[in-house]
């Protein structure tokens, strides 16, 4: 097996990892602030895909404007979901688990009724390939990856430098102490849920032209997001990036040496190994 | 998910339309419930949608014509359909519901091989007559006398298809096949590999992926490293086949493409894009507007398009024909008893939308339960399906 092939396989694996990191970051942000795991997170990713389908594929809006629209629309949907559904479930993990599972089914069935069951194609915004040292890189995937990195950096700066971002971090560290310092917990919870969903919506918007959109499209990214979070460490942005790269690399290389069913197991084997050896994740705090 | 609303509405409309045409006091209140199964969501949803629509159209025609006259009774046909998402476990659950809850004795329509095996664990012991478009040798056999395949499968089309490739495109020497990792996919690749080896081709790759896969870069990198002349997305459903071809093109593959089990090219083109779909050959698909199909298929296509605003693929035609054959057999048997209908089904050919439909397949499956009709080879050109050749399955030649 040539080195070129191994590098190409790694490149394939890393190619979309950053998009799944976006989904994972949204999930972990919501968990950090509201202490709930949103199992319907993939459905917000799916909403982002449909916004892209309608705005970009049907109405011809600019691709990046569409991406912004997907982020805003899904973020707003997240705020509404927090206010109407998850508002009273903060810290009630079991209740939130059941409710989010219900929301998952409602959103999937709703999407089937509203958009139909068939895959809807979204034309590629960027076509062509780049050949570098014998490696093939799709321009579309390159743009998608770079866009995902920009969004991750934007999130990092937002959490580090902006007042609402700092408030979110404060609530994530200690909600009571943050409240005593005058942080509006209610507003931060709604904003945190909204930002988390917006990240999923952005990811859905980014991958819509790569894979097409369908009501069930959120299932796979959310599984990958869980693997990334557990491997990288819950609540850690660098951990999510590391987890994403590890998962992408393992899956990319695994596909060269084993069958597809075995490759799908690799991610879960990573999860088991991390939970046994370092339960807080590779970069997660104590 | 139970998809009854639309079908119930159709049945209600049909009832309303024919309310004045039957004699008051006749047996018009009798209802014959027929089950339809299929993936109505997920990557293979287009199969299920076509199955339901094909059955729906024939049921509506029968109801509009005053109902199905069986002996001295007249039956309104009511369809009950369930979505099994192409999952065997869901298919078994759905079959149990149809047989034991809805009390159906006929299930006309199902797709995706593993789900057929699951359904047959319920239908065969209960003597429920079951027609499907699943591909695979294990779905037909002497131990499954109540099961029928309404569409040509890989075992009927692979050999004549690759014989045609060999004759018309002699530059193709090495072929890579990729299919879903389940019964349907395994059977299709097995048939393709057998045909390839029998005809002297080299098998560059014989690969499988998990249904629901969206990113095919990893597996395609492995396949393309084997330098195939031709890529066959064998049993991949249209959505996934479209993604495979799109991503293969992105990775630089420019050779001929086949789709041995390809049955819905419209979806494939929409997902892959015109450039990536250009030149795909398929022996399983049909173009209902072409000169290679019968006038009755063309009329069916027009009616389907008028009604659903989409062009039907072969599955819709096949299930429409199966529905027709089964209901005609009930009339011939003058009974709804499945033993009597089974006997009527296997006694003589039926005139259907395909033309004269022959049951065969004993050489391959050990029992004549395979519907046989000519294979039409099509090619996608500029996003449209163009029929380019007609060949006969070996069993039909005999």
Boltz contact constraints between the chains, C-beta under 6 A:
constraints:
  - contact:
      token1: [A, 5]
      token2: [B, 225]
      max_distance: 6.0
  - contact:
      token1: [A, 8]
      token2: [B, 221]
      max_distance: 6.0
  - contact:
      token1: [A, 9]
      token2: [B, 221]
      max_distance: 6.0
  - contact:
      token1: [A, 12]
      token2: [B, 217]
      max_distance: 6.0
  - contact:
      token1: [A, 12]
      token2: [B, 218]
      max_distance: 6.0
  - contact:
      token1: [A, 12]
      token2: [B, 221]
      max_distance: 6.0
  - contact:
      token1: [A, 112]
      token2: [B, 41]
      max_distance: 6.0
  - contact:
      token1: [A, 117]
      token2: [B, 40]
      max_distance: 6.0
  - contact:
      token1: [A, 117]
      token2: [B, 41]
      max_distance: 6.0
  - contact:
      token1: [A, 117]
      token2: [B, 45]
      max_distance: 6.0
  - contact:
      token1: [A, 118]
      token2: [B, 45]
      max_distance: 6.0
  - contact:
      token1: [A, 118]
      token2: [B, 46]
      max_distance: 6.0
  - contact:
      token1: [A, 119]
      token2: [B, 239]
      max_distance: 6.0
  - contact:
      token1: [A, 119]
      token2: [B, 271]
      max_distance: 6.0
  - contact:
      token1: [A, 121]
      token2: [B, 270]
      max_distance: 6.0
  - contact:
      token1: [A, 121]
      token2: [B, 271]
      max_distance: 6.0
  - contact:
      token1: [A, 129]
      token2: [B, 250]
      max_distance: 6.0
  - contact:
      token1: [A, 136]
      token2: [B, 251]
      max_distance: 6.0
  - contact:
      token1: [A, 136]
      token2: [B, 252]
      max_distance: 6.0
  - contact:
      token1: [A, 138]
      token2: [B, 250]
      max_distance: 6.0
  - contact:
      token1: [A, 211]
      token2: [B, 214]
      max_distance: 6.0
  - contact:
      token1: [A, 212]
      token2: [B, 271]
      max_distance: 6.0
  - contact:
      token1: [A, 216]
      token2: [B, 42]
      max_distance: 6.0
  - contact:
      token1: [A, 252]
      token2: [B, 218]
      max_distance: 6.0
  - contact:
      token1: [A, 255]
      token2: [B, 218]
      max_distance: 6.0
  - contact:
      token1: [A, 255]
      token2: [B, 219]
      max_distance: 6.0
  - contact:
      token1: [A, 256]
      token2: [B, 222]
      max_distance: 6.0
  - contact:
      token1: [A, 260]
      token2: [B, 181]
      max_distance: 6.0
  - contact:
      token1: [A, 260]
      token2: [B, 208]
      max_distance: 6.0
  - contact:
      token1: [A, 260]
      token2: [B, 209]
      max_distance: 6.0
  - contact:
      token1: [A, 260]
      token2: [B, 210]
      max_distance: 6.0
  - contact:
      token1: [A, 261]
      token2: [B, 181]
      max_distance: 6.0
  - contact:
      token1: [A, 264]
      token2: [B, 210]
      max_distance: 6.0
